[in-house]
Amino acid sequence: IILTVTEGSVKKYLDTSTRVAAEYEVSEYTRQRIELIGLEIKSLFESDKSRQMGLFEFM
């Protein structure tokens, strides 16, 4: 499966969300959700990089 969303387009909103949450003192639950989403995004994009193989690896 090939992702149609780039890593950068997702991370820019995560950084903004983190900054807004800190600035406006949102609830602890919301901060934790943002942190978990960040970990999930990191996991999603790192797993794709490690699984992608070159043509010569199949030979």
N, CA, C and O of each residue as an XYZ file, in Angstrom:
236
protein
N       0.850     -1.170      0.000
C       0.000      0.000      0.000
C       0.896      1.234      0.000
O       1.835      1.331      0.790
N       0.606      2.149     -0.870
C       1.371      3.385     -0.957
C       0.535      4.514     -0.359
O      -0.616      4.722     -0.743
N       1.126      5.230      0.578
C       0.425      6.359      1.181
C       0.331      7.500      0.183
O       1.277      7.765     -0.558
N      -0.802      8.168      0.165
C      -0.978      9.295     -0.743
C      -0.772     10.629     -0.031
O      -0.934     11.690     -0.634
N      -0.418     10.577      1.242
C      -0.179     11.777      2.038
C       1.295     11.814      2.402
O       1.859     10.805      2.825
N       1.917     12.966      2.239
C       3.334     13.063      2.570
C       3.523     13.297      4.064
O       2.649     13.833      4.746
N       4.667     12.888      4.543
C       4.989     13.022      5.963
C       4.980     14.490      6.397
O       4.470     14.819      7.468
N       5.529     15.342      5.591
C       5.604     16.760      5.934
C       4.246     17.429      6.070
O       4.055     18.290      6.928
N       3.303     17.034      5.223
C       1.980     17.656      5.284
C       1.220     17.263      6.544
O       0.323     17.987      6.976
N       1.564     16.137      7.130
C       0.930     15.708      8.371
C       1.634     16.329      9.574
O       0.982     16.802     10.505
N       2.954     16.328      9.552
C       3.720     16.825     10.695
C       3.533     18.317     10.933
O       3.613     18.766     12.076
N       3.288     19.087      9.896
C       3.128     20.526     10.105
C       1.895     20.815     10.959
O       1.901     21.763     11.745
N       0.848     20.021     10.820
C      -0.340     20.213     11.645
C      -0.125     19.698     13.061
O      -0.698     20.234     14.010
N       0.683     18.679     13.210
C       0.986     18.164     14.541
C       1.765     19.200     15.340
O       1.471     19.426     16.514
N       2.744     19.824     14.721
C       3.521     20.869     15.395
C       2.625     22.040     15.799
O       2.756     22.581     16.897
N       1.731     22.418     14.918
C       0.803     23.509     15.216
C      -0.124     23.129     16.364
O      -0.371     23.940     17.257
N      -0.632     21.917     16.348
C      -1.517     21.448     17.415
C      -0.807     21.438     18.757
O      -1.381     21.840     19.770
N       0.427     20.984     18.770
C       1.206     20.943     20.003
C       1.427     22.355     20.541
O       1.291     22.595     21.741
N       1.761     23.269     19.670
C       2.006     24.655     20.082
C       0.728     25.307     20.617
O       0.767     25.993     21.638
N      -0.387     25.102     19.945
C      -1.657     25.684     20.383
C      -2.087     25.085     21.723
O      -2.589     25.801     22.589
N      -1.895     23.795     21.894
C      -2.259     23.139     23.151
C      -1.460     23.702     24.317
O      -1.999     23.884     25.408
N      -0.194     23.976     24.097
C       0.645     24.542     25.154
C       0.271     26.001     25.434
O       0.250     26.437     26.585
N      -0.018     26.732     24.386
C      -0.314     28.158     24.536
C      -1.644     28.406     25.240
O      -1.749     29.321     26.056
N      -2.660     27.599     24.932
C      -3.996     27.830     25.476
C      -4.346     26.899     26.633
O      -5.501     26.846     27.055
N      -3.382     26.179     27.139
C      -3.563     25.319     28.309
C      -4.802     24.421     28.191
O      -5.721     24.505     29.005
N      -4.809     23.586     27.191
C      -5.911     22.644     26.999
C      -5.822     21.545     28.056
O      -4.846     21.468     28.802
N      -6.834     20.707     28.111
C      -6.880     19.663     29.140
C      -5.743     18.653     28.964
O      -5.165     18.513     27.886
N      -5.450     17.968     30.046
C      -4.399     16.947     30.021
C      -4.751     15.840     29.022
O      -3.875     15.307     28.341
N      -6.029     15.504     28.945
C      -6.482     14.481     28.002
C      -6.124     14.877     26.565
O      -5.607     14.059     25.805
N      -6.396     16.113     26.202
C      -6.108     16.587     24.847
C      -4.615     16.575     24.570
O      -4.189     16.197     23.479
N      -3.816     16.985     25.545
C      -2.360     16.950     25.372
C      -1.864     15.524     25.157
O      -1.007     15.274     24.309
N      -2.409     14.601     25.928
C      -2.004     13.201     25.774
C      -2.419     12.653     24.414
O      -1.667     11.899     23.796
N      -3.599     13.021     23.945
C      -4.057     12.570     22.626
C      -3.140     13.096     21.525
O      -2.806     12.368     20.590
N      -2.737     14.354     21.634
C      -1.831     14.929     20.637
C      -0.499     14.194     20.665
O       0.077     13.907     19.616
N      -0.010     13.891     21.859
C       1.254     13.157     21.980
C       1.136     11.758     21.375
O       2.039     11.311     20.668
N       0.032     11.069     21.648
C      -0.169      9.731     21.082
C      -0.294      9.773     19.559
O       0.234      8.906     18.864
N      -0.979     10.762     19.058
C      -1.101     10.910     17.608
C       0.272     11.122     16.989
O       0.568     10.580     15.924
N       1.107     11.908     17.654
C       2.474     12.116     17.172
C       3.253     10.816     17.103
O       3.973     10.570     16.136
N       3.111      9.980     18.128
C       3.798      8.684     18.130
C       3.268      7.772     17.024
O       4.034      7.047     16.389
N       1.962      7.812     16.800
C       1.369      6.995     15.740
C       1.842      7.447     14.357
O       2.128      6.620     13.491
N       1.920      8.743     14.159
C       2.404      9.275     12.879
C       3.850      8.863     12.658
O       4.222      8.428     11.568
N       4.656      9.001     13.691
C       6.065      8.620     13.594
C       6.189      7.138     13.243
O       6.986      6.760     12.384
N       5.402      6.313     13.907
C       5.431      4.871     13.650
C       4.994      4.552     12.222
O       5.586      3.695     11.565
N       3.983      5.224     11.756
C       3.454      4.973     10.416
C       4.479      5.284      9.335
O       4.688      4.480      8.426
N       5.112      6.431      9.428
C       6.049      6.827      8.384
C       7.385      6.108      8.504
O       8.033      5.876      7.483
N       7.822      5.751      9.692
C       9.074      5.009      9.841
C       8.935      3.590      9.316
O       9.876      3.060      8.725
N       7.789      2.969      9.519
C       7.615      1.594      9.054
C       7.650      1.520      7.532
O       8.133      0.534      6.976
N       7.146      2.542      6.853
C       7.193      2.549      5.392
C       8.625      2.648      4.888
O       8.980      1.991      3.909
N       9.437      3.445      5.529
C      10.820      3.620      5.094
C      11.612      2.330      5.272
O      12.458      2.005      4.440
N      11.349      1.602      6.335
C      12.119      0.390      6.590
C      11.663     -0.772      5.711
O      12.442     -1.693      5.463
N      10.429     -0.750      5.240
C       9.912     -1.848      4.420
C      10.219     -1.680      2.933
O      10.230     -2.660      2.189
N      10.462     -0.475      2.508
C      10.690     -0.230      1.090
C      12.024     -0.840      0.673
O      13.054     -0.593      1.300
N      11.994     -1.637     -0.389
C      13.178     -2.345     -0.851
C      13.500     -1.920     -2.276
O      12.620     -1.516     -3.036
N      14.748     -2.018     -2.614
C      15.175     -1.713     -3.965
C      15.084     -2.938     -4.856
O      14.927     -4.054     -4.362
N      15.179     -2.743     -6.144
C      15.080     -3.827     -7.107
C      16.192     -4.847     -6.916
O      15.957     -6.048     -7.055
N      17.400     -4.389     -6.600
C      18.527     -5.299     -6.453
C      18.405     -6.203     -5.230
O      19.053     -7.249     -5.180
N      17.609     -5.836     -4.266
C      17.425     -6.664     -3.078
C      16.629     -7.927     -3.387
O      16.696     -8.891     -2.625
N      15.889     -7.946     -4.472
C      15.111     -9.116     -4.847
C      15.927    -10.124     -5.651
O      15.521    -11.278     -5.788
N      17.056     -9.708     -6.177
C      17.861    -10.587     -7.028
C      18.846    -11.375     -6.224
O      19.605    -12.167     -6.782
